[in-house]
Amino acid sequence: MIRINLLEQARPKPTRKAVPLGATLPAILVLAAVAFAVVVLAVTYSYTQKDLAQENDRIKQLRAQKTDLEHVKQEVERFESEKKILQQRVSVIEQLQRDRTGGQDLLDMVANTVSRTENLWLTSMARKGNSLAITGSSASLNSVANFITQLKRSGYFQRIEILESKQDEKSTGVQTFTFQLTADIAPPQPVKAVPAASTTARPVLAPAKKG
């Protein structure tokens, strides 16, 4: 059955139930916490990106410094190699200079030593660096011992070692002995001249004035 409202009475509006504040407060707090966390994360991310960019720039600088240091290291190694080669050349030149200048003195010293030893003569003499190899013959073993003593007394040799000393079986008429020895050449250092004592000038006395 259809009802017609002829009196045009307003329909009553449905009433809404009031939502208590205590139920919405946790949701608001959650939303606020989420918003705060988002802000914190955004700020932290911004600072992190900034620090990351700075670290990347620092890494680039360190890599550039490392490249420069590697070039410097290569230059230093090249200089050290050249220095070593130059030192070897200088050592060889100094050794040749010592051999050239000391050759005559060495021959004179050996000749004088042989002349002071009776019944002994040399058959060969070879120098290699600061080492001298001597081969000779003598009428007795005492002559060889005296020759070694004269070498030591000369002050020109050190570490004298006799390698071989035996009777010469090829010599049938006269008994002879052959010997081989080595000696290190150590020429004595020149004595430094002592400076003359300085004479102190005596003061000249002025003549006394006549009173």
N, CA, C and O of each residue as an XYZ file, in Angstrom:
844
protein
N       0.821     -1.173      0.000
C       0.000      0.000      0.000
C       0.868      1.240      0.000
O       1.757      1.340      0.845
N       0.661      2.197     -0.905
C       1.484      3.390     -1.067
C       0.893      4.493     -0.227
O      -0.308      4.764     -0.251
N       1.799      5.131      0.534
C       1.389      6.270      1.350
C       1.828      7.550      0.694
O       2.957      7.646      0.212
N       0.954      8.542      0.666
C       1.254      9.848      0.070
C       1.264     10.866      1.185
O       0.326     10.971      1.975
N       2.345     11.610      1.228
C       2.492     12.625      2.272
C       1.892     13.920      1.759
O       2.540     14.654      1.012
N       0.699     14.197      2.140
C       0.033     15.407      1.690
C       0.363     16.601      2.543
O       0.225     17.737      2.090
N       0.771     16.391      3.697
C       1.038     17.520      4.596
C       2.468     18.039      4.428
O       2.856     19.001      5.091
N       3.228     17.432      3.575
C       4.633     17.828      3.307
C       5.422     18.037      4.597
O       6.102     19.048      4.771
N       5.319     17.084      5.472
C       6.098     17.137      6.700
C       7.505     16.629      6.422
O       7.718     15.644      5.714
N       8.465     17.354      7.018
C       9.892     16.962      6.822
C      10.186     15.673      7.551
O       9.747     15.397      8.667
N      10.965     14.913      6.817
C      11.373     13.649      7.415
C      12.442     13.896      8.473
O      13.292     14.772      8.313
N      12.399     13.181      9.471
C      13.445     13.356     10.513
C      14.811     12.812     10.015
O      14.931     11.695      9.510
N      15.863     13.715     10.202
C      17.220     13.306      9.779
C      17.810     12.323     10.767
O      17.662     12.438     11.984
N      18.490     11.345     10.177
C      19.109     10.367     11.113
C      20.251     11.026     11.890
O      21.031     11.786     11.316
N      20.343     10.764     13.077
C      21.397     11.327     13.951
C      22.632     10.424     13.904
O      22.542      9.198     13.956
N      23.867     11.134     13.797
C      25.142     10.400     13.803
C      25.643     10.237     15.231
O      25.521     11.109     16.091
N      26.179      9.128     15.404
C      26.742      8.866     16.722
C      28.099      9.561     16.855
O      28.895      9.483     15.920
N      28.392     10.208     17.925
C      29.677     10.900     18.181
C      30.773      9.873     18.453
O      30.644      8.955     19.263
N      31.850     10.096     17.723
C      33.006      9.182     17.916
C      33.825      9.676     19.092
O      34.201     10.848     19.120
N      34.099      8.869     20.009
C      34.885      9.323     21.172
C      36.308      9.685     20.763
O      36.875      9.033     19.886
N      36.927     10.757     21.406
C      38.298     11.227     21.088
C      39.356     10.206     21.451
O      40.419     10.143     20.834
N      39.056      9.422     22.443
C      40.046      8.428     22.861
C      40.324      7.379     21.814
O      41.386      6.758     21.850
N      39.429      7.156     20.892
C      39.628      6.152     19.849
C      40.464      6.693     18.709
O      41.192      5.930     18.074
N      40.382      8.023     18.419
C      41.146      8.609     17.295
C      42.554      9.044     17.687
O      43.411      9.190     16.816
N      42.814      9.254     18.978
C      44.132      9.739     19.410
C      45.271      8.795     19.035
O      46.290      9.287     18.551
N      45.179      7.479     19.219
C      46.287      6.606     18.800
C      46.585      6.689     17.321
O      47.748      6.642     16.919
N      45.532      6.815     16.486
C      45.765      6.917     15.042
C      46.507      8.190     14.701
O      47.394      8.189     13.848
N      46.138      9.304     15.381
C      46.823     10.576     15.132
C      48.288     10.482     15.541
O      49.172     10.964     14.833
N      48.537      9.856     16.691
C      49.916      9.706     17.151
C      50.732      8.850     16.196
O      51.907      9.123     15.950
N      50.096      7.803     15.656
C      50.804      6.940     14.707
C      51.163      7.713     13.447
O      52.281      7.617     12.940
N      50.174      8.498     12.937
C      50.450      9.291     11.743
C      51.538     10.319     11.992
O      52.394     10.543     11.136
N      51.507     10.953     13.178
C      52.537     11.939     13.507
C      53.908     11.277     13.601
O      54.905     11.828     13.135
N      53.950     10.087     14.208
C      55.228      9.381     14.333
C      55.767      8.988     12.961
O      56.968      9.083     12.705
N      54.863      8.544     12.078
C      55.289      8.178     10.732
C      55.807      9.396      9.979
O      56.819      9.323      9.282
N      55.098     10.524     10.128
C      55.554     11.748      9.451
C      56.905     12.197      9.990
O      57.768     12.603      9.212
N      57.110     12.135     11.307
C      58.388     12.518     11.907
C      59.506     11.590     11.448
O      60.620     12.031     11.164
N      59.190     10.295     11.380
C      60.208      9.342     10.923
C      60.586      9.604      9.475
O      61.753      9.486      9.099
N      59.586      9.964      8.654
C      59.875     10.270      7.252
C      60.777     11.488      7.146
O      61.711     11.507      6.344
N      60.495     12.525      7.970
C      61.324     13.734      7.956
C      62.750     13.417      8.405
O      63.719     13.867      7.794
N      62.865     12.624      9.494
C      64.200     12.254      9.997
C      64.971     11.467      8.954
O      66.158     11.707      8.735
N      64.293     10.527      8.313
C      64.954      9.729      7.288
C      65.376     10.594      6.108
O      66.445     10.386      5.533
N      64.540     11.563      5.746
C      64.885     12.438      4.627
C      66.106     13.290      4.953
O      66.997     13.463      4.121
N      66.136     13.833      6.200
C      67.294     14.637      6.606
C      68.557     13.768      6.689
O      69.630     14.166      6.235
N      68.406     12.568      7.281
C      69.551     11.660      7.383
C      70.062     11.263      6.012
O      71.272     11.195      5.794
N      69.162     11.003      5.097
C      69.555     10.638      3.734
C      70.291     11.788      3.051
O      71.265     11.582      2.328
N      69.798     13.012      3.300
C      70.450     14.169      2.695
C      71.880     14.316      3.197
O      72.802     14.523      2.407
N      72.070     14.205      4.546
C      73.416     14.301      5.104
C      74.301     13.138      4.649
O      75.495     13.312      4.403
N      73.705     11.964      4.543
C      74.475     10.800      4.092
C      74.959     10.983      2.664
O      76.100     10.657      2.337
N      74.083     11.506      1.816
C      74.478     11.759      0.435
C      75.587     12.807      0.357
O      76.504     12.706     -0.458
N      75.482     13.811      1.221
C      76.523     14.837      1.256
C      77.853     14.254      1.705
O      78.888     14.532      1.098
N      77.838     13.440      2.770
C      79.072     12.795      3.239
C      79.634     11.848      2.190
O      80.848     11.758      2.009
N      78.746     11.146      1.504
C      79.187     10.220      0.465
C      79.866     10.966     -0.678
O      80.875     10.508     -1.216
N      79.304     12.124     -1.046
C      79.919     12.920     -2.108
C      81.292     13.422     -1.678
O      82.228     13.429     -2.477
N      81.421     13.849     -0.400
C      82.718     14.295      0.105
C      83.731     13.158      0.118
O      84.891     13.354     -0.243
N      83.297     11.975      0.532
C      84.204     10.823      0.557
C      84.639     10.449     -0.856
O      85.793     10.085     -1.080
N      83.713     10.538     -1.804
C      84.079     10.241     -3.191
C      85.123     11.233     -3.708
O      86.063     10.850     -4.405
N      84.948     12.513     -3.360
C      85.941     13.522     -3.761
C      87.292     13.243     -3.101
O      88.343     13.392     -3.723
N      87.244     12.834     -1.830
C      88.505     12.517     -1.129
C      89.184     11.308     -1.749
O      90.408     11.279     -1.878
N      88.401     10.314     -2.132
C      88.976      9.128     -2.777
C      89.633      9.501     -4.098
O      90.706      8.997     -4.428
N      88.985     10.388     -4.855
C      89.576     10.831     -6.114
C      90.897     11.558     -5.867
O      91.869     11.349     -6.593
N      90.933     12.421     -4.831
C      92.172     13.130     -4.512
C      93.270     12.159     -4.091
O      94.423     12.296     -4.500
N      92.896     11.165     -3.260
C      93.892     10.183     -2.814
C      94.418      9.357     -3.982
O      95.606      9.038     -4.035
N      93.542      9.014     -4.911
C      93.995      8.274     -6.085
C      94.934      9.103     -6.939
O      95.915      8.591     -7.480
N      94.623     10.406     -7.059
C      95.516     11.291     -7.814
C      96.866     11.402     -7.112
O      97.907     11.372     -7.769
N      96.862     11.532     -5.769
C      98.115     11.583     -5.018
C      98.888     10.280     -5.152
O     100.114     10.290     -5.261
N      98.176      9.161     -5.143
C      98.833      7.865     -5.297
C      99.522      7.770     -6.652
O     100.638      7.260     -6.752
N      98.859      8.261     -7.690
C      99.465      8.250     -9.028
C     100.718      9.102     -9.056
O     101.739      8.706     -9.619
N     100.635     10.293     -8.437
C     101.814     11.164     -8.386
C     102.951     10.503     -7.612
O     104.109     10.565     -8.024
N     102.613      9.867     -6.481
C     103.646      9.205     -5.678
C     104.283      8.046     -6.433
O     105.482      7.802     -6.299
N     103.496      7.338     -7.217
C     104.060      6.245     -8.004
C     105.051      6.784     -9.037
O     106.088      6.166     -9.278
N     104.742      7.928     -9.646
C     105.675      8.540    -10.585
C     106.952      8.974     -9.862
O     108.061      8.787    -10.364
N     106.773      9.561     -8.664
C     107.948      9.975     -7.886
C     108.780      8.762     -7.499
O     110.009      8.805     -7.558
N     108.113      7.671     -7.099
C     108.827      6.458     -6.728
C     109.623      5.913     -7.906
O     110.766      5.487     -7.735
N     109.039      5.921     -9.087
C     109.750      5.460    -10.277
C     110.965      6.331    -10.570
O     112.018      5.827    -10.962
N     110.816      7.645    -10.380
C     111.939      8.551    -10.598
C     113.053      8.284     -9.585
O     114.233      8.273     -9.935
N     112.660      8.068     -8.315
C     113.659      7.788     -7.280
C     114.397      6.489     -7.581
O     115.619      6.422     -7.449
N     113.657      5.457     -7.986
C     114.304      4.182     -8.317
C     115.246      4.345     -9.509
O     116.315      3.736     -9.545
N     114.849      5.168    -10.485
C     115.732      5.399    -11.638
C     116.994      6.136    -11.205
O     118.093      5.812    -11.654
N     116.833      7.137    -10.326
C     117.991      7.872     -9.830
C     118.912      6.967     -9.015
O     120.135      7.063     -9.123
N     118.324      6.084     -8.195
C     119.144      5.161     -7.401
C     119.926      4.216     -8.308
O     121.095      3.927     -8.052
N     119.278      3.735     -9.366
C     119.969      2.852    -10.304
C     121.120      3.585    -10.990
O     122.221      3.047    -11.108
N     120.862      4.817    -11.443
C     121.923      5.593    -12.071
C     123.044      5.908    -11.082
O     124.220      5.898    -11.445
N     122.675      6.187     -9.833
C     123.681      6.467     -8.810
C     124.569      5.251     -8.579
O     125.785      5.382     -8.442
N     123.957      4.063     -8.535
C     124.731      2.842     -8.316
C     125.703      2.605     -9.476
O     126.854      2.225     -9.264
N     125.227      2.833    -10.698
C     126.103      2.658    -11.861
C     127.258      3.643    -11.818
O     128.397      3.276    -12.105
N     126.972      4.907    -11.460
C     128.025      5.914    -11.371
C     129.024      5.574    -10.273
O     130.227      5.762    -10.451
N     128.532      5.072     -9.134
C     129.439      4.679     -8.061
C     130.356      3.538     -8.500
O     131.540      3.527     -8.165
N     129.810      2.580     -9.249
C     130.641      1.490     -9.750
C     131.705      2.018    -10.707
O     132.857      1.583    -10.668
N     131.311      2.963    -11.572
C     132.284      3.532    -12.497
C     133.374      4.289    -11.756
O     134.555      4.187    -12.090
N     132.968      5.051    -10.744
C     133.959      5.798     -9.961
C     134.898      4.845     -9.241
O     136.101      5.100     -9.170
N     134.364      3.745     -8.702
C     135.205      2.765     -8.010
C     136.211      2.143     -8.972
O     137.378      1.957     -8.626
N     135.753      1.823    -10.184
C     136.674      1.238    -11.170
C     137.753      2.246    -11.547
O     138.927      1.892    -11.658
N     137.354      3.512    -11.746
C     138.345      4.531    -12.109
C     139.356      4.732    -10.979
O     140.556      4.851    -11.225
N     138.859      4.769     -9.732
C     139.772      4.917     -8.602
C     140.712      3.727     -8.490
O     141.895      3.891     -8.192
N     140.183      2.518     -8.729
C     141.040      1.333     -8.668
C     142.104      1.380     -9.761
O     143.271      1.077     -9.512
N     141.697      1.762    -10.976
C     142.677      1.882    -12.058
C     143.712      2.955    -11.752
O     144.890      2.799    -12.071
N     143.274      4.031    -11.139
C     144.207      5.095    -10.776
C     145.202      4.604     -9.739
O     146.395      4.895     -9.829
N     144.716      3.859     -8.755
C     145.621      3.314     -7.738
C     146.601      2.323     -8.359
O     147.784      2.317     -8.018
N     146.106      1.478     -9.277
C     147.000      0.519     -9.924
C     148.043      1.227    -10.779
O     149.198      0.806    -10.839
N     147.630      2.302    -11.437
C     148.575      2.982    -12.321
C     149.643      3.717    -11.532
O     150.827      3.663    -11.866
N     149.213      4.407    -10.478
C     150.172      5.194     -9.717
C     151.022      4.331     -8.788
O     152.162      4.682     -8.485
N     150.471      3.203     -8.335
C     151.220      2.393     -7.383
C     152.021      1.276     -8.010
O     152.677      0.514     -7.299
N     151.981      1.159     -9.352
C     152.698      0.068     -9.998
C     154.205      0.156     -9.830
O     154.852     -0.838     -9.501
N     154.763      1.324    -10.051
C     156.200      1.480     -9.942
C     156.666      1.314     -8.505
O     157.699      0.694     -8.250
N     155.902      1.869     -7.562
C     156.259      1.702     -6.149
C     156.224      0.243     -5.753
O     157.062     -0.216     -4.976
N     155.245     -0.498     -6.290
C     155.140     -1.927     -5.970
C     156.344     -2.687     -6.497
O     156.918     -3.512     -5.786
N     156.729     -2.417     -7.730
C     157.898     -3.110     -8.302
C     159.159     -2.780     -7.525
O     159.979     -3.660     -7.263
N     159.317     -1.515     -7.155
C     160.513     -1.136     -6.388
C     160.532     -1.819     -5.032
O     161.580     -2.272     -4.571
N     159.362     -1.893     -4.391
C     159.321     -2.522     -3.075
C     159.646     -4.014     -3.160
O     160.405     -4.530     -2.339
N     159.076     -4.709     -4.148
C     159.366     -6.143     -4.298
C     160.839     -6.352     -4.651
O     161.477     -7.263     -4.123
N     161.383     -5.518     -5.539
C     162.792     -5.662     -5.921
C     163.709     -5.449     -4.730
O     164.684     -6.182     -4.559
N     163.410     -4.455     -3.905
C     164.237     -4.226     -2.717
C     164.133     -5.381     -1.732
O     165.113     -5.751     -1.084
N     162.926     -5.948     -1.628
C     162.752     -7.085     -0.714
C     163.526     -8.297     -1.193
O     164.131     -9.008     -0.390
N     163.511     -8.539     -2.504
C     164.255     -9.682     -3.052
C     165.752     -9.466     -2.898
O     166.493    -10.406     -2.611
N     166.195     -8.236     -3.086
C     167.636     -7.968     -2.979
C     168.144     -8.148     -1.558
O     169.330     -8.407     -1.353
N     167.268     -8.016     -0.580
C     167.677     -8.220      0.813
C     167.580     -9.670      1.236
O     167.904    -10.006      2.375
N     167.143    -10.526      0.344
C     167.031    -11.958      0.654
C     168.045    -12.724     -0.193
O     168.052    -12.607     -1.418
N     168.883    -13.490      0.450
C     169.920    -14.232     -0.257
C     169.360    -15.520     -0.855
O     168.439    -16.138     -0.321
N     169.955    -15.896     -1.983
C     169.645    -17.180     -2.641
C     168.161    -17.327     -2.959
O     167.566    -18.381     -2.738
N     167.578    -16.254     -3.481
C     166.162    -16.299     -3.841
C     165.949    -15.415     -5.054
O     166.526    -14.332     -5.147
N     165.121    -15.873     -5.988
C     164.783    -15.105     -7.179
C     163.326    -15.408     -7.562
O     162.789    -16.474     -7.261
N     162.733    -14.462     -8.214
C     161.328    -14.593     -8.595
C     161.230    -14.988    -10.062
O     162.015    -14.549    -10.902
N     160.235    -15.835    -10.345
C     159.999    -16.270    -11.724
C     158.754    -15.634    -12.341
O     158.678    -15.496    -13.562
N     157.776    -15.244    -11.519
C     156.587    -14.577    -12.041
C     155.919    -13.787    -10.916
O     156.066    -14.085     -9.731
N     155.186    -12.774    -11.345
C     154.454    -11.952    -10.388
C     153.229    -11.388    -11.099
O     153.361    -10.770    -12.156
N     152.051    -11.588    -10.541
C     150.804    -11.143    -11.155
C     149.968    -10.423    -10.108
O     149.846    -10.864     -8.965
N     149.397     -9.301    -10.533
C     148.561     -8.516     -9.634
C     147.115     -8.541    -10.117
O     146.837     -8.361    -11.302
N     146.211     -8.764     -9.183
C     144.789     -8.735     -9.474
C     144.108     -7.936     -8.376
O     143.896     -8.430     -7.269
N     143.771     -6.696     -8.699
C     143.202     -5.823     -7.676
C     144.247     -5.499     -6.634
O     145.323     -4.995     -6.955
N     143.932     -5.787     -5.390
C     144.864     -5.567     -4.286
C     145.572     -6.847     -3.861
O     146.197     -6.890     -2.801
N     145.478     -7.878     -4.674
C     146.121     -9.154     -4.367
C     147.292     -9.371     -5.309
O     147.184     -9.134     -6.513
N     148.403     -9.818     -4.762
C     149.624    -10.056     -5.533
C     150.000    -11.526     -5.409
O     150.124    -12.048     -4.301
N     150.183    -12.199     -6.555
C     150.602    -13.606     -6.586
C     152.058    -13.656     -7.034
O     152.415    -13.105     -8.076
N     152.890    -14.315     -6.248
C     154.336    -14.379     -6.506
C     154.750    -15.834     -6.608
O     154.353    -16.665     -5.792
N     155.550    -16.129     -7.614
C     156.138    -17.455     -7.788
C     157.643    -17.277     -7.921
O     158.111    -16.369     -8.607
N     158.407    -18.160     -7.251
C     159.860    -18.024     -7.307
C     160.571    -19.297     -6.918
O     159.952    -20.333     -6.676
N     161.875    -19.197     -6.862
C     162.722    -20.333     -6.481
C     163.749    -19.842     -5.480
O     164.053    -18.651     -5.411
N     164.287    -20.789     -4.696
C     165.291    -20.445     -3.693
C     166.183    -21.645     -3.459
O     165.865    -22.777     -3.825
N     167.315    -21.353     -2.832
C     168.256    -22.431     -2.530
C     167.881    -23.189     -1.278
O     168.371    -24.297     -1.058
N     167.023    -22.620     -0.452
C     166.627    -23.286      0.787
C     165.271    -22.745      1.226
O     164.809    -21.700      0.767
N     164.658    -23.491      2.123
C     163.390    -23.046      2.677
C     163.572    -21.853      3.604
O     162.652    -21.056      3.787
N     164.767    -21.730      4.194
C     165.034    -20.575      5.050
C     164.992    -19.277      4.245
O     164.575    -18.235      4.751
N     165.425    -19.349      2.999
C     165.375    -18.147      2.161
C     163.929    -17.720      1.911
O     163.617    -16.529      1.899
N     163.061    -18.694      1.714
C     161.636    -18.380      1.518
C     161.072    -17.732      2.779
O     160.324    -16.758      2.701
N     161.434    -18.279      3.947
C     160.970    -17.708      5.208
C     161.508    -16.285      5.394
O     160.788    -15.401      5.859
N     162.761    -16.073      5.033
C     163.332    -14.732      5.147
C     162.648    -13.753      4.193
O     162.450    -12.586      4.530
N     162.291    -14.230      3.010
C     161.606    -13.378      2.040
C     160.241    -12.933      2.577
O     159.860    -11.770      2.446
N     159.516    -13.869      3.179
C     158.215    -13.531      3.767
C     158.395    -12.530      4.908
O     157.599    -11.603      5.055
N     159.430    -12.717      5.707
C     159.697    -11.780      6.797
C     159.981    -10.382      6.265
O     159.498     -9.393      6.816
N     160.778    -10.299      5.178
C     161.081     -8.999      4.584
C     159.831     -8.341      4.012
O     159.685     -7.121      4.080
N     158.936     -9.134      3.454
C     157.683     -8.576      2.943
C     156.845     -7.981      4.072
O     156.259     -6.910      3.918
N     156.791     -8.674      5.200
C     156.029     -8.172      6.337
C     156.657     -6.902      6.909
O     155.948     -5.974      7.295
N     157.970     -6.867      6.959
C     158.639     -5.702      7.528
C     158.528     -4.469      6.637
O     158.641     -3.340      7.112
N     158.307     -4.690      5.359
C     158.228     -3.547      4.448
C     157.029     -2.648      4.748
O     157.049     -1.465      4.405
N     155.986     -3.189      5.381
C     154.794     -2.418      5.647
C     153.928     -2.195      4.426
O     152.924     -1.488      4.500
N     154.302     -2.789      3.302
C     153.572     -2.606      2.055
C     152.608     -3.751      1.794
O     151.749     -3.654      0.917
N     152.743     -4.828      2.544
C     151.936     -6.026      2.318
C     151.342     -6.492      3.642
O     151.871     -6.215      4.718
N     150.234     -7.202      3.529
C     149.597     -7.812      4.687
C     148.905     -9.101      4.245
O     148.649     -9.317      3.061
N     148.614     -9.938      5.220
C     147.976    -11.248      4.961
C     148.769    -12.036      3.912
O     148.244    -12.430      2.870
N     150.027    -12.247      4.219
C     150.887    -13.019      3.317
C     150.650    -14.508      3.596
O     150.794    -14.967      4.729
N     150.291    -15.243      2.560
C     150.016    -16.670      2.698
C     150.838    -17.439      1.667
O     150.830    -17.110      0.481
N     151.537    -18.451      2.128
C     152.302    -19.303      1.219
C     151.411    -20.461      0.771
O     150.888    -21.212      1.594
N     151.248    -20.591     -0.535
C     150.372    -21.621     -1.086
C     151.098    -22.945     -1.278
O     150.522    -24.013     -1.072
N     152.373    -22.869     -1.674
C     153.109    -24.096     -1.968
C     154.600    -23.833     -1.798
O     155.098    -22.771     -2.171
N     155.292    -24.787     -1.245
C     156.746    -24.726     -1.109
C     157.270    -26.158     -1.143
O     157.022    -26.946     -0.230
N     158.005    -26.484     -2.223
C     158.473    -27.854     -2.384
C     159.794    -27.855     -3.135
O     160.181    -26.875     -3.772
N     160.467    -28.989     -3.036
C     161.757    -29.133     -3.721
C     161.533    -29.332     -5.222
O     160.630    -30.053     -5.647
N     162.383    -28.671     -6.006
C     162.280    -28.769     -7.451
C     162.963    -30.056     -7.910
O     164.188    -30.175     -7.865
N     162.145    -31.023     -8.353
C     162.687    -32.316     -8.770
C     163.375    -32.230    -10.127
O     164.172    -33.105    -10.465
N     163.085    -31.196    -10.909
C     163.718    -31.075    -12.219
C     165.171    -30.648    -12.124
O     165.978    -30.936    -13.008
N     165.493    -29.954    -11.033
C     166.878    -29.509    -10.860
C     167.683    -30.646    -10.253
O     167.423    -31.066     -9.126
N     168.660    -31.144    -11.000
C     169.461    -32.285    -10.541
C     170.834    -31.866    -10.034
O     171.412    -32.539     -9.181
N     171.355    -30.767    -10.548
C     172.705    -30.378    -10.147
C     172.724    -29.718     -8.789
O     173.536    -30.075     -7.935
N     171.828    -28.747     -8.576
C     171.794    -27.989     -7.330
C     170.404    -28.133     -6.720
O     169.395    -28.099     -7.426
N     170.367    -28.291     -5.417
C     169.083    -28.422     -4.728
C     168.387    -27.055     -4.694
O     168.934    -26.081     -4.177
N     167.207    -27.003     -5.236
C     166.411    -25.766     -5.243
C     164.981    -26.078     -4.817
O     164.511    -27.214     -4.876
N     164.327    -25.028     -4.393
C     162.945    -25.145     -3.945
C     162.098    -24.112     -4.702
O     162.539    -22.993     -4.965
N     160.899    -24.513     -5.036
C     159.956    -23.586     -5.668
C     158.871    -23.233     -4.652
O     158.531    -24.024     -3.772
N     158.345    -22.033     -4.804
C     157.320    -21.590     -3.859
C     156.320    -20.689     -4.584
O     156.625    -20.055     -5.595
N     155.128    -20.666     -4.025
C     154.056    -19.784     -4.485
C     153.406    -19.148     -3.252
O     153.116    -19.831     -2.270
N     153.185    -17.855     -3.315
C     152.556    -17.158     -2.191
C     151.696    -16.015     -2.702
O     151.863    -15.542     -3.826
N     150.793    -15.591     -1.870
C     149.936    -14.447     -2.179
C     150.054    -13.433     -1.051
O     150.329    -13.788      0.095
N     149.844    -12.174     -1.390
C     149.915    -11.103     -0.401
C     148.940     -9.999     -0.793
O     148.764     -9.704     -1.975
N     148.319     -9.403      0.194
C     147.434     -8.264     -0.039
C     148.251     -6.980      0.005
O     149.041     -6.754      0.921
N     148.042     -6.152     -1.003
C     148.788     -4.903     -1.096
C     148.097     -3.869     -0.221
O     146.905     -3.606     -0.379
N     148.836     -3.297      0.683
C     148.322     -2.250      1.573
C     149.409     -1.218      1.754
O     150.090     -1.216      2.780
N     149.594     -0.325      0.768
C     150.653      0.671      0.887
C     150.447      1.540      2.105
O     149.319      1.945      2.387
N     151.493      1.832      2.826
C     151.359      2.662      4.028
C     150.858      4.045      3.697
O     151.207      4.617      2.664
N     150.030      4.582      4.588
C     149.489      5.913      4.394
C     150.574      6.956      4.622
O     151.401      6.814      5.523
N     150.568      7.999      3.809
C     151.583      9.032      4.003
C     151.427      9.718      5.339
O     150.315      9.990      5.793
N     152.547      9.991      5.956
C     152.526     10.632      7.261
C     152.209     12.105      7.081
O     152.826     12.797      6.271
N     151.247     12.565      7.842
C     150.874     13.960      7.743
C     151.942     14.830      8.380
O     152.466     14.518      9.450
N     152.251     15.912      7.712
C     153.270     16.813      8.233
C     152.743     17.532      9.459
O     151.624     18.043      9.475
N     153.583     17.557     10.488
C     153.203     18.233     11.722
C     153.446     19.716     11.548
O     154.565     20.116     11.228
N     152.434     20.545     11.749
C     152.642     21.987     11.568
C     153.651     22.518     12.546
O     153.666     22.132     13.715
N     154.509     23.419     12.059
C     155.542     23.997     12.914
C     154.909     24.845     13.995
O     153.906     25.527     13.788
N     155.536     24.777     15.155
C     155.013     25.548     16.279
C     155.165     27.024     15.999
O     156.224     27.491     15.581
N     154.098     27.743     16.235
C     154.136     29.177     15.979
C     154.934     29.887     17.046
O     154.770     29.637     18.240
N     155.785     30.761     16.604
C     156.625     31.519     17.542
C     155.881     32.757     17.986
O     155.320     33.500     17.181
N     155.893     32.950     19.259
C     155.202     34.110     19.828
C     156.136     35.303     19.830
O     157.234     35.248     20.384
N     155.693     36.368     19.213
C     156.542     37.566     19.155
C     156.647     38.196     20.522
O     155.663     38.371     21.241
N     157.865     38.526     20.846
C     158.077     39.166     22.138
C     157.720     40.638     22.054
O     157.996     41.281     21.042
N     157.129     41.169     23.069
C     156.774     42.595     23.029
C     158.000     43.477     23.053
O     158.947     43.224     23.797
N     157.979     44.494     22.250
C     159.103     45.435     22.193
C     158.873     46.488     23.257
O     157.829     47.138     23.308
N     159.876     46.638     24.102
C     159.766     47.596     25.190
C     160.169     48.958     24.691
O     161.186     49.106     24.014
N     159.382     49.946     25.020
C     159.709     51.329     24.640
C     160.838     51.844     25.505
O     160.895     51.545     26.698
N     161.727     52.609     24.920
C     162.849     53.145     25.730
C     162.327     54.065     26.829
O     161.385     54.838     26.654
N     162.995     53.934     27.963
C     162.569     54.741     29.110
C     162.898     56.204     28.884
O     163.967     56.546     28.379
N     161.983     57.044     29.256
C     162.200     58.483     29.121
C     163.181     58.979     30.167
O     163.148     58.573     31.328
N     164.060     59.874     29.719
C     165.030     60.445     30.644
C     164.334     61.476     31.555
O     163.588     62.350     31.115
N     164.628     61.312     32.831
C     163.998     62.261     33.749
C     164.753     63.530     33.712
O     164.399     64.479     34.412
